[in-house]
Amino acid sequence: MTLAIILVIAAVLALLLILRITISRGLQVSTDRSLAAQLQPIDVHAFRNLVDPAEDAYLRRRLPPAEFRTVQRQRLLATAVYVKTANRNAAILIRMGQEALASNNVHTAEAARQLVENAVLLRQNATIAMLKIYVALAWPHASLGSTPVVQRYERLNISAMLLGRLQTPSSPVRIAATS
């Protein structure tokens, strides 16, 4: 029994390590283009719909169990794409915010500080959400809980737009697609 517990703990730790390495390598930002040009806007409305527990409950009630598992896995994979994109955008915005922290303008420096804080929190939430997504892929009845990523992403969008307006009023920074 003790050996089984140790093996499970070791497997979970190995999974976390692999997940961390995969995410960090996938989020490396090239310096060829401007940082703002590397941002990929996300359809927040569609993202929110994917992680909505009410939508999940509706599908669970309406679909046969086998079909629900198939649909749920597809939804989880789509959610993973959104979370990875949000995480990558947050990494880019951290770099943008760090560059703006050196500004002589007090308002710009404060907006940059808020942007960096929000982006760091989003990256933490995204890492946890990816782990939950992978667990839910293995066990479709596990709860997803990616709602904090959507909420944090919306806050990050507001911070990014504020900093963008302060730095370059003619070209705002957008990380959320408008519907």
N, C-alpha and C positions, 0 to 999 in steps of 0.2 A: 504494500500500500504506500509506504513512504517513497519507494523507488518511483512509483507511478506519479506521485505528486511532484517529485523532483524533475522528472522528465517533462511533465506538463509545464512547469515553471520555466525550464530551460527552453522549451519550444516557444513559449510566449515571448521570452526575452530575445530569442533568435529572430522571431517574426518582427518584433519591434525594431531590432537593429537593421534588418533587411529593409523594412519599410522606411526607416529614417534615411538610409543610404540611397534608396531608390528615389525618394522625394527630393533629397538635397541635390542629387545629380541631375534630376529632371528639371530643377528650378534654376539652374545656373543661367544667368542672363548674359547674352553676348553684348559686347561693348561696341559693335559695329555701328548700330543705329542709335538715334536718340532714345532715351529711356521712355518717354511718353509714346513714341511710335511702337514700342514693344508691348504696350498694354493691349489686352484682349477683352473688350467689353462683354459682360455676362447679362443674359436676360434674367433679371432677378425675379420677375413674376413666374417664369417657368421653373426656376430653381426653387422658389418657395413652394410651388405646387408639388414638386417631386418629394419634398421633405415634409409635407403636410400630413400629420397623423390622421386627420379626418379623411383625406383622400385615400390613405392606406386602409383605413377601416372600411371605407366604401367599397374599395376593390376586393377586400377580403370577404365582404358580405355577398357581393355580386358574382364573383368568379368561383368556379370549382377549384378545389385545393391545388391540383396539379397546374392548372392554368395560372392561378394566382402566384405560385412560386416562380413560374417562368416570367410573368410580367414583373414581379417584384425584383428578380435578378436584373432584368433590363433596366428598370428604374434605378436600381442601385449602381449599375455601371454608368448610367447617365449622370447620376449624382456625383460619382467619383470624378467624372470629367469636369463638372462644374467646380468641385472642391479643388481639384488640381489647378484649374485655371485661376480660381480665386487666390490660391496659395502663391502661384507664380506672379500674379499681379501685385500681391502684397510684397513679395520680394523686390519687385521693381520699384514700388512706391517707397519702400524703406530706403533704397538708394537715392531716389529723388528727394526724399525728405532729409536725408543726411547731407546732401549737397546744399539744400536750402537752409539748413541750420546755421550756416556761416553768414547768412544775410545780415546786413546792417539794419534792415527794417525790423522793428520789434514785432509787428503783426505777422510778417512773413515767417520769422523765426518761431513764433508761437504756433502758427498753423503747421509748420514743418514738424514741430515737436509732437503735436496732436496726431498728425499723419503717421509718424513713426510708431507712436504708442499703439494706435489702432491697428496698424499693419502687423506689428509684432503679436498682438493679441489674436488677430485673425489667423496668423500662421500657426500659433499654438492650437487654436480651435480646429483648424483644418487638419493638423496632424492627428489629433484625437478622433476627428470625424472619419478620416481615412481608415484608421484602425477599426472603428465601429462598422464602417462599410464592409471591410474585408471579413469581419466576423459575421455580419448579416448575410454576406454572400454564401458563407458556409452554412449558416443556420438562418434561413429566411424568416423565421418567426421572431428573431431578435429585434429589439427596437433600434431604430436608426439614430435618432437624436442629432441630426445635422442642422437643426434650426439655429443654434448659436452662430454657425458659420454664415448663414444668410443675414442674420441681424447684424453681425459684426461687419459683413461686407457692405451693407447699406450705410453704416456709420463711416466706413472707410471711403466710400464713394463721396460722401458729403465732405470729408476732410480733404480728399484729393481735389475736388472741385474748388474748395476754398483756397487751397494753396495755388492751384492753377490760375485762379482769377487774380490772386495777389501778384504772382510772378509774371504772367502773360495774359492780360485781360482779353486779348483778341482770340486766343485759342485755349479754351478750357479743357481740363483733363477729365475724361469720362471713362469710368470702368464699368458702368452699367448701361446696357442697351436700353434705348427708349422704345416703347411699344407704340 
